[in-house]
């Protein structure tokens, strides 16, 4: 049998893994007995075929435990804290269309019965994230080197989307199966380039080594051992990952029944995440299921328009906004929220959100006072205001817009992104420096004081390097056009 998968995937995958994209866990899938296509035992010529079926309906139970250390930079010495975590995902899944042995073009429906992660950092800081029932139904598309997930019923938050991007997702694990017929059970194989990054949650792999081999083989099933190792990046952080384990493939049903692996990761601190050195034990099982009307409802063949992929962000105040998936939450407190935007894995912009002093209904902060506050904030950077204007009614908001700029040393550009926007220049870990950067850079700050008719006021401050203007274009308008106040 010819290696059909490798011919079709030539030139595809995650942009050849040289560009950093949005994080995601990639795709492959399965179904109920009776609808299998291509799931066979041993071919007439005695070659061994281990191929997943299409149109599969299954139920998956996934668990993982994690332990290690977390490193936060800052000051002369980084802070090192212990970290432990547990996760559990139970869901039903239906392969809706697309080639089962590729990422691009996959369409899948998933209904979560349970999806939760709990972590402890240090001795007492505990957090828990759980997918609400209103977001249990998901549509998944293999598109542009990613597995894009969205709810057809509600908008997801950043935390919910990150929750669903767990390592060794059964979709990606199917990529560990051989993409060709095997002449003998002792034969080893490699995988397509997209498989490893999707297995371990990398945005991009710079180097990788993946091999699989049959450990035990019978007419009913094959137990496969695999070893994976590589380096790359996750949300702008350099990382090295290894993955080793076994899976059991049901040859008659055309699906992976059991999966067990140990994942080890050593990740440096980056623009939106701390450093990590952790080990995780991951195990899941998968069983065929019968028809499910909710899953069987046909999902659109066309990839969703950009507006449908926007995420909801609910601030600690009454302000609610929508943003695209390049934005990540860097810091959140009762006084300040900091979002950071990554483009191809690099820090492109920052947005500081805060509640401004409330005014009586129909009133707003005087323009002169707002300008004076901005001049004070950019003073340490020898910055200046270059433009200011007022929109009296932008979708019900009065918006005072101010643009300021400063020429700063490249070594301080990262701090200027946060400091000029009202933060503490000494606390940000952002860095706009790197190979090929100029000695100085122009930093642009765009201030928006948004006043509702009720007198409630909110401050949005965007900062970016002037050389990133093209990537940043249209971002403030995306935020401003979708601001709302919770009832």
N, C-alpha and C positions, 0 to 999 in steps of 0.2 A: 504494500500500500504506500502511496506517495505521501510525502510530508505536506499535506494540503495547508495546514495552519501556517507553516513558515513562509510559504509563498504568499499567502494573503496578508500576512502581517509585515512583510518587508517594507521598511520605511515608515512604519507606524509606531505606536507606543507613545511614551510620554516625551514627545519632541526630541527623540534620540537621547534623552536624559542629560542634555547639556544646558537646558534652560530650567529654571526653578519655577514651578507653577503652584496652583492651589493644592493643599493637601487633600488627599482622598484615598479611599480604599477601593480597589478595582473589581472587575466583574467577570463572572462565568456562572452558568447554572444548570438546573435539573428539574425533575417532574414526577408525575405519578406513573405507575406501571400501566402499560397499554398505549402510552403516547410516546414511547421512546423512539428516537431516531438515531441510529449509529451506535447503540450500546450492544456490543456483541461479546462473546467469550473468546474462543480461539478460531481464527479464520481457517478456511479449507487448506491453505498452504502451510498450516501450523505456525504462522506468525502470531505474535501476541498483540492484541489490541485492547487498550484500556482507555476508552473514550467516554466522556460524560454524555448523557442523553439530553435532548432539547425538550422544551415544553414541560419540564419537571415541576411537580408540586411536592414540596417537602416541609417538614417541621424541624427546626434546628434549636438545640439547647447548647449555649456557649457559656463557659466560665473561665475566669482567669484570676490569678493572684500575682501581685507585684511587690517587690521590695528592693530597696537601694538607698541612694542619697540624692539630694537635690541641692544645687549650688546656686546662690544668688550673688551676683557681683555687686560691688559697692564698697567704697572705702579702700584702705590699704590692703585689707585681707577679705576674701569672699566669705560668705556665711554658708556653712555646710549643715544641712538638716537631714535627718532620716525621713524616708517616705515609704509608706506601704499603701496598697490598694487592692480592692476586690471589684470585679465586674461580673454582671450576669445579663445575658440577652437570650430571650426565648421568642422565636418568631416563626411565622409561616411565610412561605415564599413561592412565587410562581414565575417561571421563565416565560416572558410574553413574546419575545422575538429577537432576531439578530443571530449572527453566527455564534454558536455556543463555545467555540474554541478561540474567540477573539474578544478583546475589550471593546473596540470601536463598534458602535451600532447595537450593543446589547440593550434590551429593555426588560425590566423586571419589576414585579410588584412584591412588596413586603408588608406584612402586618405584624407589628410588635405586640406580643402579649406581656413582655417585661423587658425593660431596658434601663439599667441603673449602674452607676459607678460610685463607689465611696473611697475616699482617700484620707490618710492622716499624714500630716507633715509635722515633724518635730514631735513633741510629747503630747500636744493637746489640740493642734489646729486640725479640725476634721471638716470635711466637706462631702456633700452627696448631691449627685445630679441624677434625675430620673426623667424619662420621657413621659409627658402627660398623655392620658388616653386620647385627647383630642388630636394628637399628632401621631397616632399609632400606625396609620396607613401611609406608605411611602411609595413613590415612583422613583425608579433608578434608571439612569441613562448612561451608557458608555459613550463618552463624547470628548473629543480633543485630548485624549490621553488621560482622562479622569473618569471616575464613576460619580456622576452628579446625582445627589439625592434631594428630593423635595416632597413636601406633603401636598396632595391635591386639594386638601381641605383648609389648611391654615398655613400661615407663614411660620417658618422656624426661627429660632433665635440662634445666635452664634454658639451658645453653650450646647443647645440641642444638636446642632449639626456636628460639632466636635465630638459629642458623646457617641454618635453613630459611626464614627470613623475608627473602629477598633481594629487592632492587628489580627492577621490570620482569619479574616472574614472568609466564610466558605466560598464566596464568589471567587476571590483571588486564589484560594487553595486549589481550586480545580485546575488552575494553570500549572500546577506541579505535575500533572499527569503527562505522560509522553505525548508529543504531538505527532507521532509517527508509529507505525507498527514496529514491534521489537522482534528481532530474529531469535533471541534467546533470553531467558530470564536473568542471565548474568549481565546483560547489556546495560550500560549506563546512558543517561540522557541529560541534556541541558534544557532550559526553558526559554521562551520568548523574552525579550528585554523588559517588557512591561511588568512581568510577574513579580519579581523581587521587590521593586518599590511599592507595589500595591499590597503585598503581603505584610510588610513591616511599616507601612504608613509614610514612606519617604515621598517628598515632592519630586525628587530627582535622584538618580543614582549615578555617581561619577565612575565607580568601579563596582563590579559584582561578579560573584561566582556562585552558580546554582547547579546542583547535580542531584539526580534521583536514581534509585536502583531498587528492583524488586527484592524483598527479603524473603517472602514466602508466597507461593502461588498454588492455587487450586482451581478447580473448575468454577467454584462459586465466588472466590474473592482473591484479591491480591493485597498483600501488605507491603507498603513501599516505604523505604527510608530516604530521607532527603537531608542535605546540608546546604545552607545558604550563608553567604557572607558578602558584605559590601559596605561602601561608604558613599555619602551623599549629603543631602540637606533636608531638613524639616522646618517649614516656616522660617527660613533664613538662618537656621542653626546647623552647623556642621555636625555630622553624626556618623558613627560606625556601628553596624548592627550585624549580629550573627543569629541564625535560626536553625535549629536542629530538631528532628523528630521523626514520627512515623504517621502514616495514614492507612486506612483500610478501605479499599475500593470494592464495592459490590458489582461484580461483572455482569450479572443478569439485570439488575435494576439500573445500571449505568450511573451510579452516584457514589460519593464518598460517605461511608457510614460513620467512621470515627477518625478523629484527628487529635494528636497529642504532640506538643512541642515546647521547647524552652527558647525564649527570645532574650538576648542580652543586647543592651544598647548603652553606648557612651556618647552623650550629646553635649556639645558646648552651649553656653548661654548665648542667646540670640536677641533680636529686636523685640520679640513678643513672648519669649519663654525662657525659663531658667535652664541651667545646666542639669543634666541627669546622668546618673550611672546606675542602671537598674537591671534586674533579672525578672522575667515573667514566665510563669507556667500557664500554658493555654491548652484547653481541652474542649472539644465539642462533639456532639453526635448529631446525626441527620437521618430522618426516616421519611419514606414516602407517605403522603396523605391523600385523602379524597378531595372531591371538588369543594370549592369555597367561593360563594357568590361574590363576596367582597373583593377577593383577589382576582376573580375571573373577569370582572368589569374591565373592558379594554381600556388601556391607557393610550394617550395620543402617540402616534408614530413620530410626529415631528418633535424635535428638541424644543423645550420651552423657550419663549421669548425672554430677554434679559429681565424685564420687569417682574416676572414670576419667580425669579431666583433671588430676589432681594430678601434680606433677613430683617427681622424686627429687633429693635433694641429699646428696652424699657428702662429708662434712667431711674436713679433713686428718687427723683422728683416726679412730677406728673407728666413730664415731657416724654413723648414716644417718637421714634424716628425709624426710617428704613435705610439700609445701607447695602452695598454689594458685598460679595463674599471675599473681597480682598482685605476687608477691615477686620482686625482682631482686637479684643479687649486686652489692654496692657495693664490698666490699673482702674480700680473702681472703689470709691468710698462715698460717704454721705455728702461730701463737699465737691468732689471732682471725679470725672470719668475721663480716662485717656484711651483713645482708640488709635491703632497704628495700621497703616495701609502698606501691604507688601505687593510688589510687582515683580514677578519672576524671582521671588524669594528675597528681594532686596527691599529695605525700608525706603518707601517713597514719600510718605507724608504722615503727619500726626494730627489728630483732632482732639482738643481739650474741650470738654463740655462741663458747664457749671450753671447753677441757678444764680441769677442776678437779683439785686434788690427789687422786691415787689413794689409797684406803684399803685396809686388809686386807679380805679377803672377809667380808661380813656387817657391816662397820663403815661409818660415815659421819661427815662433818664435824659437830662439835657445833653445836647450834642457836644457842647464844649467840655462838659465833665467827662464824657466818654472818651473824647480825644485826649484829654489830659491823662487819663488812666493808662491809655495805650502808650503814650510817649514815655511815661514813667517805666513801664514794663520793658520797652525796647531800648531804654537808655543805656543799660550796661553793654549793649551790643553796638552802640553808636548808630542805631537805626533811625530811620525817619519815615514819616507818613507821606505816601506818594499819591494817594487818592482816597476820596471819601464821598459817599452818596447815601441817600435815604429813599427807600421805597415805602410809601405811606400805606400801601395795602398789597401784600403779597400773600394771596390765599388766606386772608384774614389776619396776617401778621404785619406789624410795622417792623421793617428791617433796616437797621443802620449798618452799612457796610464800610469797612475801612481796610485799606491795603497799606502795609508797611514793608520796608526792605532794609537790609543791612549787608555789608560786605564783611565777612568774618574769615578768620583763618580756618582752613579745612580741618585742622585738628580739633577745632571747637565747633564745627558745624553741627555735629550730632547733638551737643548740648544746647545749641541755639534753637534747634527745632522745638525742644520742650521749654527751655528757659524763656525764650522770647514770647511764648504764648502764655506766660503767667506762672509757669512751674518753676521749680528750683533748678537752675542750671547744673548744679552738682549732683542731682539725683538721677538724671536720665541715663539709660544705658545705650541710647541710640547713637549710631555712628554713621556719618555720611562720608567718611573717609575711606580710602582704599587705593589700590594700584591705579595709576593713571589720573588720579584726582589732581586738580589745580591747587596751588598754594593757598588761594583764597576762593571762597564761594559766596554767591549771593543767596541769602535766605529770604524767603517771602513769607509774610504772615498776613492772613486774611481774617479779620475780626468781624463777627456778626452779632449784633445785639438784637435779639428777636423779642418783640413785645406783643403780647396778646391783648385783645380788647378788654380783658378782665384786669389788666395791669400786671399780670405775671410776666417775668422777663427771664430770658435764658441767653447765655453766652456760648457761642461756638467759635473756636479759634483754630484755624487750619494753618499748618506750617509745612513748608517744603523747600527744597533747593530749586533755584530758578531753572537749573538744567533738567529738572523733572517736570517742567510745566506741561509737556505734552501728555504724560501719563496722568497728571492731576486734572487735566482740563474737564470741566463739567461736574466735578465732584461736589463743590458747594451747592450747586443748583439741585443735584440729586438729593441732598439732605434737606434743603430749604423747601423744596416742593412737596415734601412728605412729612413735615412736622405736624404733630397733633398733641392735644392735651387729653389725658385720661379723665373720664368722668368721676 
